[in-house]
Amino acid sequence: MSTTNKRPLNELESRLHQAALATANNELTAKQAEAIIPDNKARQKALNFLLSVGYFRPLSDKKGTVAFRAVSKSELESTKDLTEEEKLVLGHIKTSGNEGIWTKHLKTKTNLHQNVIDRCIKTLTQKKLIKRVPSVQHPTRKIYMLEGVEPSVSLTGGPWYQDNELDTEFIESLTKACFKIIRDASFPQHRRSHHAEGGAGGAGGPALYPISKSPQYPTSQQIRNALKQARLTDIELSIEHIEMLLNVLVLDGEIEKVRGNVMGFGKSFSLFLTGN
């Protein structure tokens, strides 16, 4: 519904609307609304107006929990001329979030003919309300999500994929860099080159730090920081991405994970050191 012939939002209505827009999913529960406007009569009046002009849309889960999804003014203006079928399709695409929805599932949920769905998708795409996103797991599927939503890692494959193909060279270069960081922290500096060349320290094996001077084995966060400082890639890598690389090295027997106290604080950290 268009708001062009409606009055502007008052203070209470604006507070509810802005609070919902500030959340990650643009949603506000009934309890959250109650916390913002404790007075029941004033709260219901504000909610009813927001619902009547289209700034709020009602939601409820399987447990019957009531919530509201906020609609921005720009979104409201861009959807005011949509047909009921287009609104239905758009609603299901919104609900899919950053996972998107396959057109086959869209047909099942809407009970619309495929030709109608195709026409709706064409209109919504032209209005830049939705976009098609590729899936590394299902490259032939037509999957759609809202324009402006960042696709999930399950769709894109994360930083390990380029043009929907696994970038093995990129993974290998980062894995080697991780190993070097761990190796350099695991052995005394004056013996690193000897160890790197396969030489043994002492009676049989690489030189190690004495017990009195134990090395500070790097955490996954420290390895992430080191990679960032080295500027090996412009891609933003999360802790989870780094731990994926480290797990490869663990499985290959190149490193092992240990747990220990750091700097006497008694807090347990996941640490890594070379296994050989």
Summary of the structure (lengths in Angstrom):
residues: 276
radius of gyration: 27.3
end to end distance: 67.6
largest distance: 87.8
contacts: 720
relative contact order: 0.07
helix: 49%
strand: 15%
